[in-house]
Amino acid sequence: QVQLVESGGGLVQAGESLTLSCTASGSTFESYVMGWFRQAPGKEREFVGAIIWSGSGTYYADSVADSVKGRFTISRNNYKNTVYLQMNSLKPEDTAVYYCAAAQKWARLPSAYDYWGQGTQVTVYS
């Protein structure tokens, strides 16, 4: 079992930055793929990005969606059991509830993720 708690959302003006955090507890954090998703009102949950660490503790890979590439960055700190989503140059279309999730294998589909946080609201105004 993994429990995930997101934080860091808020109301920002277009062009500003936010950093979301997701802290995990309850299991071996470093063995999971950690993903970020977002869901805007009336839309399906969308993959934002994910990061994986190898079993040896070495960073392996990360990936973000094309819609946020160059603006969003994912990182993780296994000592703090925390994954981050650094969001720069925010746009009104980035407005959504952002979720972190944990999966046992690399995936972009929400259905592949076993554990989810409660979500944190990000609102960007122009």
Salt bridges, closest charged atoms under 4 A:
GLU46 OE1 - ARG38 NE 2.81
ASP66 OD1 - LYS69 NZ 3.17
ASP94 OD1 - ARG38 NH1 2.87
ASP94 OD2 - ARG71 NH1 2.73
